[in-house]
C-alpha cells in the first residue's frame, strides 16, 4: 500500500440553489430593516417634551420676576411678633445703600 502525499481536489463545481441565496439575503437584511422601521415610526421624545419644558420655564421665569418686583407678605404680623415682607429688589437695594452710606465730612 502506497500512500500518496497529494491532496485530493474537487473536480466538480457546486453551485448554491437560487432559493438559498434569496433566503440568506432576506435573513441578513430583515433585522436592520425592522430596526429602521421601528426607529422611524417612534415619536420623537424631544418634540413631545419640549413644549412642556418651555411652558414650565416660562412659568418659573414669571414667578421669579414676580418675586423680584413685587411686595408680598412672607409672614403676616401677629399679636406677639411683627410680620415679614418681601420687598422688590430695587427697593431693597436702595434701603441697603442708604443704611450703609457713610456721611462725608464737610470742609470749611
C-alpha positions as CSV (number, residue, x, y, z in Angstrom):
1,X,0.0,0.0,0.0
2,X,1.4,3.2,-1.0
3,X,0.2,6.5,0.3
4,X,0.1,9.5,-1.9
5,X,1.1,12.8,-0.5
6,X,-1.2,14.6,-2.8
7,X,-4.4,16.4,-1.5
8,X,-7.4,15.4,-3.4
9,X,-9.1,18.2,-5.2
10,X,-12.7,18.5,-6.0
11,X,-13.3,18.3,-9.7
12,X,-17.0,19.3,-9.5
13,X,-18.0,22.9,-9.2
14,X,-21.1,23.0,-7.0
15,X,-23.5,26.0,-7.2
16,X,-25.8,27.1,-4.5
17,X,-29.5,26.9,-5.3
18,X,-31.2,30.2,-6.1
19,X,-33.6,29.8,-3.2
20,X,-30.8,29.5,-0.7
21,X,-29.2,32.8,-2.0
22,X,-32.5,34.6,-1.7
23,X,-33.3,33.2,1.8
24,X,-29.8,34.2,3.0
25,X,-30.1,37.7,1.6
26,X,-33.5,38.2,3.3
27,X,-32.3,36.8,6.6
28,X,-29.4,39.2,6.6
29,X,-31.4,42.3,5.5
30,X,-34.6,41.7,7.6
31,X,-33.3,42.6,11.1
32,X,-31.8,46.0,10.1
33,X,-34.9,46.8,8.1
34,X,-37.1,46.1,11.1
35,X,-34.9,48.2,13.4
36,X,-35.0,51.1,10.8
37,X,-38.8,51.0,10.6
38,X,-39.2,50.9,14.4
39,X,-36.9,53.9,14.9
40,X,-38.5,55.8,12.1
41,X,-42.1,55.3,13.4
42,X,-41.1,56.0,17.1
43,X,-42.3,59.5,18.1
44,X,-39.6,61.9,19.0
45,X,-39.3,62.4,22.7
46,X,-37.9,65.9,22.5
47,X,-40.8,67.2,20.4
48,X,-43.3,65.8,22.9
49,X,-41.4,67.2,25.9
50,X,-40.2,70.5,24.5
51,X,-43.5,72.4,24.7
52,X,-44.0,71.2,28.3
53,X,-40.4,72.2,29.2
54,X,-40.8,75.6,27.5
55,X,-44.1,76.2,29.3
56,X,-42.6,75.2,32.7
57,X,-39.6,77.5,32.1
58,X,-41.8,80.5,31.3
59,X,-43.9,79.8,34.4
60,X,-40.7,79.7,36.5
61,X,-39.4,82.9,35.0
62,X,-42.7,84.6,35.6
63,X,-42.7,83.5,39.3
64,X,-39.1,84.7,39.8
65,X,-39.9,88.1,38.1
66,X,-42.9,88.5,40.4
67,X,-40.8,87.7,43.5
68,X,-38.2,90.3,42.4
69,X,-40.5,93.1,41.6
70,X,-43.5,93.0,44.0
71,X,-44.2,93.3,47.7
72,X,-45.6,90.3,49.4
73,X,-46.2,89.1,52.9
74,X,-43.9,86.2,53.8
75,X,-45.3,86.0,57.4
76,X,-48.3,88.3,58.2
77,X,-47.9,90.1,61.5
78,X,-49.4,88.5,64.6
79,X,-50.1,89.9,68.1
80,X,-46.8,88.7,69.5
81,X,-44.4,89.4,66.6
82,X,-44.1,91.7,63.6
83,X,-44.6,90.3,60.1
84,X,-42.1,89.7,57.4
85,X,-42.5,91.2,54.0
86,X,-40.8,90.6,50.7
87,X,-39.5,93.8,49.0
88,X,-38.8,94.4,45.3
89,X,-35.1,94.0,44.7
90,X,-34.7,97.7,43.6
91,X,-36.3,98.9,46.8
92,X,-34.1,96.6,49.0
93,X,-31.0,97.9,47.1
94,X,-32.0,101.5,47.9
95,X,-32.5,100.7,51.6
96,X,-29.2,98.9,51.9
97,X,-27.3,101.7,50.2
98,X,-29.0,104.3,52.4
99,X,-28.2,102.2,55.5
100,X,-24.5,101.6,54.5
101,X,-23.9,105.2,53.4
102,X,-21.1,106.9,55.3
103,X,-21.7,110.6,56.0
104,X,-19.0,112.7,54.4
105,X,-17.2,115.4,56.4
106,X,-18.0,118.9,55.4
107,X,-14.8,121.0,54.9
108,X,-14.8,124.7,55.8
